[in-house]
Amino acid sequence: MSHMKILMTNDDGYDAGGVLALESAFSQAGHDVYVCAPDSQRSANSHCISMHTGVQIRKVKEHHYMCSGTPADCILFFLGNHMMEIPDLVISGINLGFNCGTDIVYSGTVAAAREAALHGIPSLAISLEDPSYKGCNLDFSPAVKFLCDNFDALLPFCSGKSFLNINVPRNPRPGFKVGKVCFMDYKDNFVPGADASEAEDIHLDISEWGHPELMGDGCGDSDFELVHEGWVSVTPLMVLPDMDRGKAGVLEQLGRT
């Protein structure tokens, strides 16, 4: 790895084990690493930015900052306050739990990488299988090792009109595969909250939010299927949503009539 200026963030909080493990590995490799991450858990914040509330960034220690806003805020306000030179790379993660398929719509981890890419900064998001539901010990080293071992090869794919979304199983097979984005079912179950009554305002909770399942039969090479077969999934995501070109062609014809 050549020396780089790297900004790291996440959606699990500034003191989460994943970002600290990456910070340690890349600092020891000789990179100039800064961390700016939310002051608490911000999972499923998607690409929310704090337009109508103030955002505070506080220095915790040298090169280490916590932000009162969202993961996307961390990128936006950190760069805006010129706390470092424009980074060569933004790494978001290591998220605890996969960010596959539909997860990328909701994920604050993915959104932080996208926000960097919107500013023309090469970026990637990386997530690790959550071992808790299998009763296993938490160990970020498989994700750290994969990224360090493949860093030089993957770096050229982190810029331009796309960024990388990487998902690492707990015990990955050697190498990686390119995962397609799939639809997933979260089995959302909304129930009245404890304070629900006959009042006009109704409070709802999400009950029994479980591990998502693939919708349909799959295609065999979706990111969700690959990681559950033990493969590291690497997906280049477009920075901007792509349009439905088939429907766009029909609409163009309609527009001419």
Protein Blocks (a to p, Z undefined) as FASTA:
>chain_A
ZZdddddddfebjkbfklmmmmmmmmmnopacdddddfbdcehkljadcfkbccddddfb
ghiacdfbdfklmmmmmmmnopaccdfbdcedjdeddaehjlmmmpmklmmmmmmmmnop
acdddddddfklnopacdfklmmmmmmmmmmmmmmmmgcjbdcdddddfbdcehjddddd
ddddehiacdddfkbcfbfbdcdddehiacdddehjbjojafklmmmnopacdddddfba
cddfklmmmmmmmmmZZ
